[in-house]
């Protein structure tokens, strides 16, 4: 299993999941904060292909949240021979981002205080100890990376191709998720849908 975080995220967001899957590979996408972020889901996907090939992985299950779910879906379309299945969390075949979020992040490029407030609101329900780790890592990544990733999501649209994904797919969605509501999960390639109550404001 390879866990892929969402926009502006980090591998630490999978803190609880990796306790159950200690042999999984949990990665930071490029630019988070090491290296350069990619400017499209397609480019992130090709980076991941190189990562998987360099390590000789096969029969991979990709677990992706939001931006990570977009990368997983596109990977399944481009390189299905590498994969055994998908787990998509807070995802969809199209991931439009409300202009309010993009405007806020653009303002945060000029005023860092806006970014601090943004990330504080994003994790208000998370355990305080983990929240502090995620806050620190978000500040390391910075608003430029968050905005870049949100724009990648906003441009992502495989609605006309998602039915070509033939891999077993588990889609998890939060009934209180405002950015990626449950209806986004109900695309034709989904094998199983589990709705969980969550409040997930991030990509």
N, CA and C of each residue as an Amber inpcrd file, in Angstrom:
protein
   609
   0.8400000  -1.1920000   0.0000000   0.0000000   0.0000000   0.0000000
   0.8760000   1.2430000   0.0000000   0.4640000   2.2370000  -0.7680000
   1.1260000   3.5370000  -0.7680000   0.0710000   4.5810000  -0.4390000
   0.3300000   5.3770000   0.5900000  -0.5860000   6.4150000   1.0260000
  -0.1760000   7.7610000   0.4300000  -1.1520000   8.4460000  -0.1730000
  -0.9250000   9.7380000  -0.8370000  -1.7710000  10.8090000  -0.1700000
  -1.1230000  11.8370000   0.3390000  -1.8380000  12.9040000   1.0510000
  -2.5160000  13.8680000   0.0860000  -3.2950000  14.7870000   0.6520000
  -4.0110000  15.7790000  -0.1320000  -3.2220000  17.0620000  -0.3180000
  -3.8820000  18.1000000  -0.7890000  -3.2400000  19.3660000  -1.1410000
  -2.5000000  19.9830000   0.0370000  -1.2370000  20.3290000  -0.2070000
  -0.4250000  20.9710000   0.8150000  -0.1330000  20.0930000   2.0040000
  -0.4370000  18.8030000   1.8790000  -0.3680000  17.9020000   3.0190000
   1.0000000  17.2900000   3.2460000   0.9970000  16.2300000   4.0430000
   2.2320000  15.5580000   4.4220000   1.9060000  14.1300000   4.8380000
   2.9110000  13.3190000   4.9420000   2.6950000  11.9080000   5.2680000
   2.1540000  11.7250000   6.6870000   2.3610000  12.7090000   7.5490000
   1.8910000  12.5730000   8.9280000   0.3770000  12.5440000   9.0440000
  -0.3550000  12.9650000   8.0050000  -1.8210000  12.9170000   8.0850000
  -2.3260000  11.4830000   8.2040000  -1.4870000  10.5080000   7.8550000
  -1.8620000   9.0950000   7.9220000  -1.4200000   8.4530000   9.2350000
  -1.2770000   9.2480000  10.2720000  -0.7760000   8.7930000  11.5770000
  -1.5330000   7.5680000  12.0880000  -2.8510000   7.6240000  12.0660000
  -3.6440000   6.5350000  12.6250000  -3.7020000   5.3370000  11.6810000
  -3.8050000   5.5970000  10.4010000  -3.9180000   4.5070000   9.4260000
  -2.6600000   3.6350000   9.4070000  -1.5090000   4.2660000   9.5210000
  -0.2700000   3.4950000   9.4210000  -0.0140000   2.6530000  10.6690000
  -0.7240000   2.9190000  11.7550000  -0.6440000   2.0260000  12.9060000
  -1.2480000   0.6700000  12.5790000  -2.2370000   0.6740000  11.6780000
  -2.8890000  -0.5690000  11.2680000  -2.1770000  -1.2230000  10.0850000
  -1.4110000  -0.4320000   9.3330000  -0.7050000  -0.9540000   8.1550000
   0.7700000  -0.5570000   8.2560000   1.5000000  -1.1520000   9.2100000
   2.8880000  -0.7240000   9.4550000   3.8300000  -0.9670000   8.2850000
   3.4640000  -1.8590000   7.3610000   4.3420000  -2.1420000   6.2230000
   4.0500000  -1.2480000   5.0140000   3.0770000  -0.3590000   5.1590000
   2.7270000   0.5270000   4.0480000   3.8170000   1.5750000   3.8270000
   3.8520000   2.1060000   2.6300000   4.7790000   3.1880000   2.2850000
   3.9780000   4.4930000   2.3140000   4.3910000   5.3930000   3.1900000
   3.6880000   6.6670000   3.3600000   4.6370000   7.7640000   2.9070000
   4.2360000   8.5100000   1.8840000   5.1940000   9.4020000   1.2390000
   4.7470000  10.8680000   1.3100000   5.7410000  11.7330000   1.2310000
   5.5120000  13.1510000   0.9750000   5.6330000  13.3650000  -0.5280000
   4.6560000  13.9980000  -1.1270000   4.7730000  14.3470000  -2.5370000
   5.9050000  15.3640000  -2.7230000   6.4870000  15.4530000  -3.8920000
   7.5710000  16.4110000  -4.1140000   7.1180000  17.8470000  -3.8410000
   8.0150000  18.6000000  -3.1740000   7.6860000  19.9700000  -2.8070000
   7.0170000  20.0930000  -1.4580000   6.9210000  18.9890000  -0.7170000
   6.1750000  18.9730000   0.5560000   7.0380000  18.5100000   1.7280000
   8.1150000  19.1990000   2.0820000   8.6210000  20.4140000   1.4580000
   9.8360000  20.1920000   0.5460000  10.3560000  18.9690000   0.4690000
  11.5950000  18.7450000  -0.2850000  11.3170000  18.6680000  -1.7890000
  12.1910000  19.2890000  -2.5720000  12.0460000  19.2500000  -4.0200000
  11.0600000  20.2940000  -4.5240000  10.6240000  20.1100000  -5.7490000
   9.7150000  21.0500000  -6.3880000   8.3370000  20.4220000  -6.5720000
   7.2740000  21.1210000  -6.1900000   5.9350000  20.5720000  -6.4250000
   5.6390000  20.4900000  -7.9050000   4.8280000  19.5240000  -8.2770000
   4.4080000  19.3970000  -9.6710000   3.1980000  20.2920000  -9.9130000
   3.0060000  20.6980000 -11.1560000   1.9730000  21.6980000 -11.4500000
   0.7100000  21.1020000 -12.0650000   0.5960000  19.7800000 -12.0490000
  -0.6240000  19.1310000 -12.5340000  -0.7310000  17.7570000 -11.9000000
  -1.9270000  17.2260000 -11.8630000  -2.1250000  15.8570000 -11.3860000
  -1.3640000  14.8920000 -12.2760000  -1.3460000  15.1690000 -13.5520000
  -0.6240000  14.3220000 -14.4950000   0.8540000  14.2420000 -14.1400000
   1.4610000  15.3840000 -13.8180000   2.8800000  15.3930000 -13.4690000
   3.1410000  14.6860000 -12.1470000   2.2510000  14.8710000 -11.1680000
   2.3900000  14.1320000  -9.9090000   2.2920000  12.6290000 -10.1670000
   1.3970000  12.2360000 -11.0590000   1.2160000  10.8200000 -11.3770000
   2.4740000  10.2310000 -11.9960000   3.0760000  10.9500000 -12.9100000
   4.3020000  10.4450000 -13.5380000   5.4510000  10.3920000 -12.5390000
   5.4950000  11.3490000 -11.6200000   6.5010000  11.2830000 -10.5480000
   6.2980000  10.0080000  -9.7270000   5.0480000   9.7040000  -9.3880000
   4.7540000   8.5180000  -8.5980000   5.1400000   7.2450000  -9.3560000
   4.9350000   7.2370000 -10.6740000   5.3210000   6.0690000 -11.4750000
   6.8200000   5.8140000 -11.3220000   7.6030000   6.8840000 -11.4140000
   9.0420000   6.7320000 -11.2410000   9.3970000   6.2340000  -9.8500000
   8.6950000   6.7440000  -8.8460000   8.9250000   6.3240000  -7.4590000
   8.6690000   4.8280000  -7.3100000   7.5530000   4.3510000  -7.8610000
   7.1850000   2.9400000  -7.7590000   8.1650000   2.0570000  -8.5270000
   8.5420000   2.4750000  -9.7160000   9.4740000   1.6780000 -10.5160000
  10.8520000   1.6150000  -9.8780000  11.3160000   2.7270000  -9.3100000
  12.6340000   2.7520000  -8.6700000  12.7210000   1.7520000  -7.5310000
  11.6040000   1.4840000  -6.8730000  11.5870000   0.5820000  -5.7210000
  11.1520000  -0.8340000  -6.0830000  10.8180000  -1.0450000  -7.3260000
  10.4570000  -2.3760000  -7.7660000   9.1400000  -2.8730000  -7.2090000
   8.2420000  -1.9630000  -6.8570000   6.9450000  -2.3640000  -6.3110000
   6.0670000  -2.9740000  -7.4050000   5.2140000  -3.9020000  -7.0040000
   4.2040000  -4.4500000  -7.9050000   2.9410000  -4.7320000  -7.0950000
   1.8270000  -4.9050000  -7.7970000   0.5440000  -5.1670000  -7.1350000
   0.2610000  -4.1480000  -6.0340000   0.4410000  -2.8910000  -6.3610000
   0.3030000  -1.8020000  -5.4000000  -1.1690000  -1.4390000  -5.1960000
  -1.5300000  -1.1620000  -3.9550000  -2.8170000  -0.5430000  -3.6460000
  -2.5380000   0.9140000  -3.3070000  -3.0890000   1.8240000  -4.0990000
  -2.9150000   3.2540000  -3.8480000  -4.0470000   3.7440000  -2.9600000
  -3.6770000   4.4300000  -1.8790000  -4.6420000   5.0230000  -0.9590000
  -4.4570000   6.5320000  -1.0390000  -5.4430000   7.2360000  -1.5780000
  -5.2830000   8.6670000  -1.7940000  -6.4030000   9.4810000  -1.2060000
  -6.0300000  10.5900000  -0.5730000  -7.0120000  11.5490000  -0.0690000
  -7.0420000  12.7670000  -0.9720000  -8.1890000  13.1020000  -1.4950000
  -8.4310000  14.2960000  -2.2970000  -7.4360000  14.4190000  -3.4560000
  -6.4580000  15.3280000  -3.3870000  -5.4530000  15.3830000  -4.4480000
  -4.8210000  14.0090000  -4.6370000  -4.5450000  13.3310000  -3.5350000
  -3.9850000  11.9860000  -3.6230000  -4.9150000  11.0230000  -4.3350000
  -6.2290000  11.2030000  -4.1540000  -7.1880000  10.3380000  -4.8460000
  -7.1930000  10.6180000  -6.3440000  -6.9900000  11.8770000  -6.7230000
  -6.8960000  12.2210000  -8.1410000  -5.6730000  11.5670000  -8.7680000
  -4.5560000  11.6150000  -8.0570000  -3.3380000  10.9750000  -8.5500000
  -3.5570000   9.4710000  -8.7050000  -4.2150000   8.8660000  -7.7200000
  -4.4690000   7.4250000  -7.7650000  -5.3520000   7.0540000  -8.9580000
  -6.4060000   7.8390000  -9.1980000  -7.2960000   7.5450000 -10.3200000
  -6.5830000   7.6730000 -11.6680000  -5.8050000   8.7410000 -11.8050000
  -5.1100000   8.9290000 -13.0750000  -4.0450000   7.8550000 -13.2750000
  -3.4110000   7.4510000 -12.1780000  -2.4430000   6.3600000 -12.2640000
  -3.1330000   5.0880000 -12.7700000  -4.3410000   4.8250000 -12.2580000
  -5.0860000   3.6310000 -12.6690000  -5.4320000   3.6700000 -14.1480000
  -5.6200000   4.8600000 -14.6950000  -5.9000000   4.9980000 -16.1190000
  -4.6410000   4.8450000 -16.9690000  -3.5260000   5.3820000 -16.4800000
  -2.3120000   5.3980000 -17.2810000  -1.4630000   4.1310000 -17.1200000
  -1.4150000   3.6080000 -15.8890000  -0.5110000   2.4970000 -15.6040000
  -1.2050000   1.4190000 -14.7710000  -2.3260000   0.8910000 -15.2230000
  -3.0840000  -0.0730000 -14.4160000  -2.3080000  -1.3510000 -14.1180000
  -1.3280000  -1.6790000 -14.9530000  -0.5670000  -2.9130000 -14.7680000
   0.2470000  -2.9140000 -13.4680000   0.4840000  -1.7250000 -12.9010000
   1.2590000  -1.6280000 -11.6560000   0.4070000  -1.8770000 -10.4160000
  -0.8970000  -1.8250000 -10.5600000  -1.7840000  -1.7170000  -9.3960000
  -2.6280000  -2.9580000  -9.1520000  -3.0210000  -3.1080000  -7.8870000
  -3.9460000  -4.1610000  -7.4790000  -5.3050000  -3.5940000  -7.1100000
  -5.3380000  -2.3220000  -6.6750000  -6.6010000  -1.7120000  -6.3030000
  -6.4140000  -0.2770000  -5.8570000  -7.5480000   0.3880000  -5.6000000
  -7.5580000   1.7870000  -5.1770000  -8.4130000   1.9440000  -3.9300000
  -7.9790000   2.8520000  -3.0540000  -8.8100000   3.3380000  -1.9570000
  -8.8190000   4.8530000  -2.0690000  -9.9970000   5.4150000  -2.3300000
 -10.1390000   6.8460000  -2.5850000 -10.9120000   7.4860000  -1.4450000
 -10.3300000   8.5150000  -0.8480000 -10.9190000   9.1730000   0.3100000
 -11.1670000  10.6400000  -0.0240000 -12.4220000  11.0770000   0.1040000
 -12.7410000  12.4650000  -0.2010000 -12.3450000  12.8360000  -1.6100000
 -12.6810000  11.9780000  -2.5600000 -12.2590000  12.2050000  -3.9290000
 -13.4140000  12.2860000  -4.8950000 -13.0830000  12.3030000  -6.1520000
 -14.0660000  12.3500000  -7.2130000 -13.3610000  12.3990000  -8.5520000
 -14.1150000  12.1610000  -9.6130000 -13.5380000  12.2140000 -10.9540000
 -13.3240000  13.6520000 -11.4180000 -13.8910000  14.5960000 -10.6810000
 -13.6630000  16.0210000 -10.9150000 -13.5570000  16.6730000  -9.5530000
 -12.5950000  17.5890000  -9.3910000 -12.3360000  18.1730000  -8.0750000
 -12.2650000  19.6970000  -8.1640000 -13.3480000  20.3060000  -8.5590000
 -13.3650000  21.7700000  -8.6330000 -13.2220000  22.3550000  -7.2320000
 -12.4850000  23.4480000  -7.1340000 -12.2370000  24.1240000  -5.8630000
 -12.9830000  25.4520000  -5.8490000 -13.6970000  25.7180000  -4.7810000
 -14.4470000  26.9750000  -4.6920000 -13.4720000  28.1530000  -4.7640000
 -13.7950000  29.1850000  -5.5400000 -12.8980000  30.3480000  -5.6700000
 -12.5300000  30.9850000  -4.3370000 -13.3760000  30.8360000  -3.3320000
 -13.0750000  31.4050000  -2.0190000 -11.7740000  30.8460000  -1.4540000
 -11.5700000  29.5310000  -1.6020000 -10.3480000  28.9080000  -1.0870000
  -9.1320000  29.3940000  -1.8710000  -9.2740000  29.4970000  -3.1790000
  -8.1580000  29.9640000  -4.0000000  -7.8230000  31.4200000  -3.6890000
  -8.8420000  32.2460000  -3.5180000  -8.6170000  33.6570000  -3.1870000
  -7.9110000  33.7950000  -1.8410000  -8.3380000  32.9870000  -0.8710000
  -7.7230000  33.0490000   0.4560000  -6.2420000  32.6920000   0.3840000
  -5.9150000  31.6570000  -0.3660000  -4.5230000  31.2480000  -0.4750000
  -3.6910000  32.2570000  -1.2590000  -4.2790000  32.9030000  -2.2440000
  -3.5660000  33.9550000  -2.9670000  -3.2620000  35.1320000  -2.0360000
  -4.2030000  35.4710000  -1.1720000  -3.9710000  36.5360000  -0.1950000
  -2.8930000  36.1300000   0.8080000  -2.8670000  34.8250000   1.1300000
  -1.8930000  34.3310000   2.1040000  -0.4660000  34.4140000   1.5910000
  -0.2880000  34.4730000   0.2660000   1.0520000  34.6400000  -0.2830000
   1.6470000  35.9790000   0.1340000   0.7770000  36.9450000   0.3680000
   1.2110000  38.2900000   0.7530000   1.1880000  38.4610000   2.2670000
   0.1700000  37.8580000   2.9010000  -0.0140000  38.0060000   4.3440000
   0.0320000  36.6340000   5.0100000   1.1710000  36.2340000   5.5670000
   1.3090000  34.9070000   6.1830000   0.3090000  34.6410000   7.2990000
  -0.1640000  35.6900000   7.9560000  -1.1220000  35.5130000   9.0490000
  -2.4040000  34.8570000   8.5350000  -2.8000000  35.1700000   7.3290000
  -4.0000000  34.5630000   6.7380000  -3.8150000  33.0580000   6.6240000
  -2.6220000  32.6320000   6.2510000  -2.3510000  31.2050000   6.1110000
  -2.4000000  30.5030000   7.4620000  -1.8900000  31.1360000   8.4910000
  -1.9220000  30.5560000   9.8330000  -3.3610000  30.3320000  10.2890000
  -4.2250000  31.2970000  10.0260000  -5.6370000  31.1520000  10.3870000
  -6.2940000  30.0610000   9.5590000  -5.9430000  30.0000000   8.2860000
  -6.5110000  29.0030000   7.3640000  -6.2440000  27.5840000   7.8480000
  -4.9990000  27.2950000   8.1980000  -4.6690000  25.9280000   8.6020000
  -5.1960000  25.6220000  10.0040000  -5.3180000  26.6390000  10.8430000
  -5.8880000  26.4110000  12.1720000  -7.3440000  25.9740000  12.0550000
  -8.0920000  26.6070000  11.1810000  -9.4940000  26.2520000  10.9800000
  -9.6480000  24.8730000  10.3450000  -8.6800000  24.5040000   9.5120000
  -8.7950000  23.2570000   8.7590000  -8.7790000  22.0300000   9.6530000
  -8.1260000  22.1020000  10.8090000  -7.9610000  20.9140000  11.6500000
  -8.5330000  21.1300000  13.0460000  -9.6120000  21.8530000  13.1450000
 -10.1440000  22.2060000  14.4560000 -10.6420000  21.0000000  15.2490000
 -10.9820000  19.9040000  14.5980000 -11.5250000  18.7400000  15.2980000
 -10.4900000  17.6400000  15.5390000  -9.2460000  17.8840000  15.1690000
  -8.2130000  16.8590000  15.2750000  -7.5850000  16.8690000  16.6670000
  -7.1370000  15.7020000  17.1090000  -6.4310000  15.5700000  18.3790000
  -5.3280000  16.6340000  18.4790000  -5.2560000  17.3570000  19.6060000
  -4.3220000  18.4950000  19.7180000  -2.8690000  18.1470000  19.4100000
  -2.4160000  16.9880000  19.8440000  -1.0160000  16.6320000  19.5970000
  -0.7410000  16.4440000  18.1110000  -1.6310000  15.7360000  17.4330000
  -1.4660000  15.5450000  15.9880000  -1.6770000  16.8600000  15.2520000
  -2.6220000  17.6560000  15.7140000  -2.8880000  18.9410000  15.0710000
  -1.6430000  19.8220000  15.0640000  -0.8800000  19.8070000  16.1330000
   0.3230000  20.6230000  16.1950000   1.3690000  20.1350000  15.1950000
   1.4590000  18.8240000  15.0170000   2.3890000  18.2750000  14.0290000
   1.9740000  18.7010000  12.6250000   0.6890000  18.5840000  12.3290000
   0.1980000  18.9560000  11.0030000   0.3360000  20.4580000  10.7590000
   0.1140000  21.2520000  11.7930000   0.2690000  22.7070000  11.6590000
   1.7190000  23.0610000  11.3200000   2.6520000  22.4370000  12.0280000
   4.0700000  22.7080000  11.7660000   4.4560000  22.3080000  10.3460000
   3.9890000  21.1350000   9.9250000   4.3210000  20.6700000   8.5890000
   3.6720000  21.5330000   7.5090000   2.4590000  22.0190000   7.7840000
   1.7950000  22.8970000   6.8180000   2.5680000  24.2000000   6.6520000
   3.0780000  24.7360000   7.7510000   3.8680000  25.9590000   7.6830000
   5.1630000  25.7270000   6.9180000   5.7390000  24.5370000   7.0420000
   6.9440000  24.1970000   6.2770000   6.6380000  24.1790000   4.7810000
   5.4860000  23.6190000   4.4230000   5.1080000  23.5680000   3.0050000
   4.7650000  24.9550000   2.4760000   4.0100000  25.7150000   3.2690000
   3.7000000  27.0940000   2.9270000   2.5220000  27.2650000   1.9780000
   2.0070000  28.4890000   1.8710000   0.8260000  28.7520000   1.0550000
   1.0370000  28.5520000  -0.4360000   2.2720000  28.7280000  -0.9130000
   2.5260000  28.5390000  -2.3410000   2.2380000  27.1100000  -2.7660000
   2.6580000  26.1510000  -1.9440000   2.4330000  24.7430000  -2.2530000
   0.9440000  24.4110000  -2.1380000   0.2840000  24.9310000  -1.1000000
  -1.1550000  24.7040000  -0.9510000  -1.9080000  25.2160000  -2.1710000
  -1.5990000  26.4250000  -2.5870000  -2.2910000  27.0050000  -3.7310000
  -2.0020000  26.2050000  -4.9940000  -0.7540000  25.8380000  -5.1970000
  -0.3890000  25.0240000  -6.3560000  -1.2250000  23.7500000  -6.4170000
  -1.3300000  23.0670000  -5.2820000  -2.0490000  21.7920000  -5.2510000
  -3.5460000  21.9830000  -5.4620000  -4.0910000  23.0570000  -4.8870000
  -5.5140000  23.3400000  -5.0890000  -5.8080000  23.6230000  -6.5700000
  -4.8960000  24.3010000  -7.2280000  -5.0770000  24.5650000  -8.6590000
  -4.9790000  23.2710000  -9.4650000  -4.1170000  22.3560000  -9.0250000
  -4.0570000  21.0410000  -9.6700000  -5.4050000  20.3360000  -9.5540000
  -5.9940000  20.3900000  -8.3590000  -7.3110000  19.7790000  -8.1510000
  -8.3630000  20.4500000  -9.0220000  -8.3240000  21.7740000  -9.0670000
  -9.3450000  22.5250000  -9.7910000  -9.3550000  22.1790000 -11.2810000
  -8.1820000  21.8410000 -11.8120000  -8.0720000  21.5070000 -13.2330000
  -8.3220000  20.0240000 -13.5140000  -8.3800000  19.2250000 -12.4520000
  -8.5270000  17.7810000 -12.6280000  -9.9510000  17.4250000 -13.0430000
 -10.0840000  16.6800000 -14.1240000 -11.4080000  16.2690000 -14.6120000
 -11.2420000  15.0470000 -15.5190000 -11.6420000  13.8910000 -14.9920000
 -11.6070000  12.6700000 -15.8070000 -13.0220000  12.0800000 -15.9120000
 -14.0220000  12.9330000 -15.8710000 -15.4050000  12.4600000 -15.9160000
 -15.6820000  11.6150000 -17.1570000 -15.0130000  11.9440000 -18.2460000
 -15.2620000  11.2070000 -19.4890000 -14.4550000   9.9170000 -19.5860000
 -13.5760000   9.6660000 -18.5970000 -12.7250000   8.4820000 -18.6570000
 -12.8170000   7.5980000 -17.4210000 -13.4540000   8.0750000 -16.3640000
 -13.4200000   7.3420000 -15.1000000 -13.9980000   5.9440000 -15.2370000
 -14.9400000   5.7570000 -16.1490000 -15.5380000   4.4360000 -16.3380000
 -14.5450000   3.4210000 -16.8980000 -13.3910000   3.8980000 -17.3770000
 -12.3770000   2.9910000 -17.8990000 -11.5040000   2.3840000 -16.7980000
 -11.6460000   2.8700000 -15.5760000 -10.9120000   2.2700000 -14.4590000
 -11.5710000   0.9410000 -14.1140000 -10.8200000  -0.1360000 -14.2330000
 -11.3530000  -1.4790000 -14.0210000 -10.8680000  -2.1210000 -12.7240000
 -10.0640000  -1.4220000 -11.9770000  -9.5030000  -1.9850000 -10.7500000
 -10.5300000  -1.9780000  -9.6190000 -10.4690000  -2.9540000  -8.7020000
 -11.3140000  -2.8880000  -7.5040000 -11.0700000  -1.5770000  -6.7610000
 -12.1450000  -0.8990000  -6.4050000 -12.0320000   0.4410000  -5.8210000
 -12.9420000   0.5740000  -4.6150000 -12.3640000   1.0440000  -3.5150000
 -13.1290000   1.3780000  -2.3170000 -13.1310000   2.8880000  -2.1830000
 -14.3200000   3.4910000  -2.1340000 -14.4270000   4.9460000  -2.0230000
 -15.0110000   5.3020000  -0.6660000 -14.2960000   6.1310000   0.0830000
 -14.7410000   6.5890000   1.3980000 -15.0810000   8.0650000   1.3060000
 -16.2370000   8.4380000   1.8410000 -16.6240000   9.8460000   1.7880000
 -17.2380000  10.2610000   3.1230000 -17.0880000  11.5370000   3.4390000
 -17.6240000  12.0820000   4.6720000 -18.9610000  12.7620000   4.4280000
 -19.9500000  12.4150000   5.2130000 -21.2790000  12.9800000   5.0010000
 -21.3130000  14.4770000   5.2740000 -20.3610000  15.0020000   6.0430000
 -20.2960000  16.4370000   6.3300000 -19.1810000  17.1370000   5.5650000
 -18.6120000  16.4700000   4.6000000 -17.5250000  17.0430000   3.8030000
 -18.1140000  18.0700000   2.8340000 -17.7320000  19.3190000   3.0050000
 -18.3050000  20.3860000   2.1830000 -17.5790000  20.5580000   0.8520000
 -16.2820000  20.2470000   0.8070000 -15.5280000  20.4310000  -0.4330000
 -15.7150000  19.2720000  -1.3960000 -15.8430000  18.0670000  -0.8600000
 -16.0070000  16.8850000  -1.7000000 -17.1780000  16.0760000  -1.1610000
 -18.3990000  16.4970000  -1.4150000 -19.5740000  15.8450000  -0.8440000
 -19.7720000  14.4240000  -1.3690000 -20.6200000  13.6320000  -0.6810000
 -20.8060000  12.2250000  -1.0700000 -21.1770000  12.0180000  -2.5300000
 -21.8850000  12.9660000  -3.1370000 -22.2970000  12.7700000  -4.5350000
 -21.1020000  12.6320000  -5.4660000 -19.9460000  13.2150000  -5.1020000
 -18.7600000  13.1040000  -5.9320000 -18.2340000  11.6780000  -5.9780000
 -18.5520000  10.9180000  -4.9390000 -18.0410000   9.5580000  -4.8260000
 -18.8150000   8.5760000  -5.6890000 -20.0150000   8.9280000  -6.0810000
 -20.8830000   7.9860000  -6.7780000 -20.6300000   7.9550000  -8.2770000
 -19.3760000   7.7370000  -8.6750000 -19.1260000   7.5820000 -10.1000000
 -19.0830000   6.1020000 -10.4580000 -19.1430000   5.8150000 -11.7130000
 -19.4740000   4.4790000 -12.1910000 -18.4300000   3.4140000 -11.8760000
 -17.1830000   3.8130000 -11.6170000 -16.1790000   2.7870000 -11.3900000
 -16.1540000   2.2980000  -9.9500000 -16.9310000   2.9130000  -9.0570000
 -16.8540000   2.5780000  -7.6470000 -17.4350000   1.1970000  -7.3800000
 -16.6660000   0.3640000  -6.6790000 -17.1320000  -0.9700000  -6.3190000
 -17.8360000  -0.9570000  -4.9560000 -17.3100000  -0.2130000  -4.0360000
 -17.8780000  -0.1470000  -2.6940000 -17.8780000   1.2980000  -2.2280000
 -18.9170000   1.7190000  -1.5360000 -18.9860000   3.0670000  -0.9870000
 -19.2820000   2.9600000   0.4940000 -18.4540000   3.5810000   1.3030000
 -18.6860000   3.6490000   2.7340000 -18.7560000   5.1180000   3.1150000
 -19.8800000   5.5730000   3.6250000 -20.0090000   6.9580000   4.0450000
 -19.7180000   7.0440000   5.5370000 -18.8050000   7.9290000   5.9020000
 -18.4590000   8.1210000   7.2990000 -18.6920000   9.5840000   7.6350000
 -19.0740000   9.8460000   8.8580000 -19.2790000  11.2280000   9.2840000
 -17.9350000  11.8590000   9.5940000 -17.6460000  12.9180000   8.8790000
 -16.3980000  13.6430000   9.0970000 -16.6010000  15.0700000   8.6460000
 -15.6900000  15.9440000   9.0560000 -15.6880000  17.3060000   8.5350000
 -14.3110000  17.5320000   7.9670000 -14.2120000  17.4620000   6.6610000
 -12.9380000  17.4790000   5.9860000 -12.8690000  18.6740000   5.0520000
 -12.2650000  19.7930000   5.4900000 -12.2270000  20.9970000   4.6580000
 -11.0570000  21.0450000   3.6950000 -10.1780000  20.0630000   3.7170000
  -8.9520000  20.1840000   2.9190000  -8.9150000  19.2520000   1.7300000
  -8.1250000  19.6450000   0.7550000  -7.8510000  18.7500000  -0.3650000
  -6.4870000  18.1410000  -0.1560000
